[in-house]
Amino acid sequence: MKKIGLIGGIGPESTLDYYRLIIRAFQDRKSADYPEILVYSANLSELLKLMEEKRWADLAEWLLHKIEALRKAGAEFAAIGSNSPHVVFNAVKARAPLPLVSIVEAACNKAQEMGVKRLGLMGTAFTMQADFFQKPFIAKGMSVVVPEPDDQELIHRRLFTEIELGIIKDSTRQELLAVAKRMIDRHRIEALILGCTELPLILTKDEFGIPFLNTTAIHAEAMVLTSLGFRPAFPGSA
């Protein structure tokens, strides 16, 4: 069993969810062993500053420093416990001292297994306004659409003023579900990607007859399979 390294803290609430999901996955397999998990709980404020200023090279270095710390602590592969920083995943992967498990590729593989072709994407403004999520889906014959600009602003604001802080309101849940319904009506999406690891904390089940892809759970499962040797991670420079 390979030791898991996780860059967490981005945000803290979803890091708790990662740990719970990883342990549950081992319990579901009735494994006699539990995984060794090393968590580098990073400073969310530092991450947000780098992303808001679009300092992508500095962001890659910031993540590489943490992956190296995980390697020194004994991790055998690593994962970034947040969707937004995957905007620099390819640059990080090229220099990483450990193999990496991508949340975007894991979500793409899951969508392909489900046979859906047109998906909606909710996440932070960083994720919705970039194209790093769409690229692997397009390469596999799927399309990904995002909400209208006003809805993007609403989602981003609710994430950082409420959900990231552990504040879960039913009124916010209803707002997010209304955005999802508009995407179904306007774009005929067949599934919705919860492309922020905090979104599954408030959107806890499928709605409107379409699957909601919990990227935290999908990523955690990919990490478990990698730990058990059933799925390779993306090789780093090591």
N, C-alpha and C positions, 0 to 999 in steps of 0.2 A: 504494500500500500504506500503510495507516494504522499509525502507531506504537502499539505495545501498552504499556499501563501495568499493572503487576501489584503489588498489595499482597501481599507474600510474608512469609516468616518465621513464618507462623502455621498450621503449623509449618515449620521449616527443611527437614526431610526431604522433604515434599511439594513445596516450592518447587523443589527440584532436579528432581523428577519433572515439574513443570509445564514447566520449561525444555526438558527432554529431549523431552517429548511435542510441544511446539510446533515445535521444530526438526524432529523426525521427520515431522510433518504436512506441512511444507513440502518435505521430501525426498521423501515419498511422492507429492507432486504434481509431482515433477521440476521444481520451480521453480528458475529461474536465480538468483533473488533470495532472500535470507534476511531475516527481519523484524528491525526495530529493536525491542528489548524493554527497557523501563525497569522495574526492580524496586526497590520500596521495601521493604526487609527490616525489618519491624516487630518490636517487642519482644513476644514471646509472653506473657511474664509480665504485662505491662500489660493485654493483651487479657483474659487469664484473670481478673485481679482485677476488671475492669469487669463481666465476665459473671457471676462468682460473686456480686458485690454487686448484680446486676440494675440497674446504672446505665445504662439504655438510652440516655438522652439524651446522656450523656457518651461512650458507645460510638460513637454516631453522629458526634459531634464529632471523636472520635479518628480515625475512618475518613475523615471529610471533610478533615481536615488533611493526611492522606497522599495523598488524591486530588488535592488542590490542589498538593501538592509534585510529583506526577507531571505535572500539567498544566503547571506552570512549567518542568519539565524537557523538555517537548515531546511528551508522550503525547497521542494523539488520542482514545483511549477507555481505560477502566480496568476491572479486574476484581479482586475480593476473593478471594484464593487460599485460601479456607477456607469450609466450610459454616456453622459455628456463627454467625459474625458476620452472616450473612444474616437473622438475627432482626430486624435493624433496616434491612434493605435498602430497604424502601419509604421510610422516613424519610430515608435517605441519598440515594436516587435523586432525591427531590423537591428537594434542595438541591445536588446534585453539580455541579461545574463541568465535568464531562466525561460523555459517555454511558457507561453501565455495561453489562457483560455478567453476568447472574445465573447462578450455578451451579445454583440451584433450577429456574429456568425452563428452562435447558438440559437438565437431567435429566428434567424433565416432558415436554419436546418429544421427547426420545429415547424415553421410555416410550410415548408416544402413537404414535410411528412403529412401535414394536415390536408394538403392539396388545395389550399386557397391561392388565389391569383391576384386579388386586389385588396390591399390592406390599408388601414388608416394608422397614423402614428401620432401619439400624444407624448409629450416630454417637456423638458425645459426649452426655452427659446433657443438655446445653443444647439440642441438636438434637432428641433423642428426646422430651423433655418439653415442647417448645414445639409450636406448630401451624403455623409458617411454611412448613414443607415440605409439609404436607398440603393447604393451601389451593389452590394452583394445580392440583394433581392432582385434587382434588374438582371444581374448576371444569371440568375436561375429562373428567369421568365416570369417574375412577379413585379407588381408595381406598388408603390407606397405613396399615399397622399397625406397631406397635413391639414389641420384646421385653417380656417380663415384668419387673417392677421389679428382681428379683435379677439377671437377665441384663443389664439396663441398667447396673447398678452394676459388674458384671464388665467389660463392654465399656469403660466410662469409665475404670476403674482401669487396665486393660491399655493403653489408649491413652496415658495420661499418665505411667505409670511405666515403660513399655517402648517402644511403637511410636514415639511422638513423639521419643524419645531415640535412635532408630535401632536399637533392640534388637528383633530378630525371632526369636521362638522357635517351634519347631514345636508345642510343648505349648500355646502360646497360640493358634496357628492352629487346632488341634483343638478348643479350647474355643469359639472363635468359630464354627467350622463346626457344632458341636453346637447352639449357639444358633440358627443358621440352620435346622437340621433341625427344631428344635422349632417354629419359626415356620411351616415348611411343614406339619408335622403338625397344628398347632393352628389355623392360619389359612388354610391352602391358598393361600399366596402363590404368584404366578406369576413373580415376579422379586424380587431383593433389591437395594435401593439401598445402596451403600456411601457413606453420607452423612457421611463424614469423609475428608478428602483423604489421611490416613495409612492408612486401611483397605486400599486397593489395594496397599499395600506388603507386606501379609501375606496378604491374600486375592487371589491373583494370577490366578485363573481361575474360570470358572463351575463350579458344583458342583450335585449332586443333580438334574441335568437342567433347571435353571432359570438364566436369565441373572443375573449379578451386575453391576449397573450401576456402573461405575467413574466416579464423579463428577469426578475429576481429569481423566481423559482426555476425558470429554464436555465439560467446561468448556473445556479447552484447544482442542478442535476448534471450539467455538463462537467462541472468541477468534480463531482462525486465519481462520475464515470471515468474521468481522467485519473483520479486518485486510485481507482480500482484497476486501472490498466485497460479499460474497455474502449477508451477514446483518446487519441493523441492530442496534445496541446499544440498550438502553433509554435514552431521552434523559434527560439531567440538566437542570439549570436553565440551562445555558449556551446 
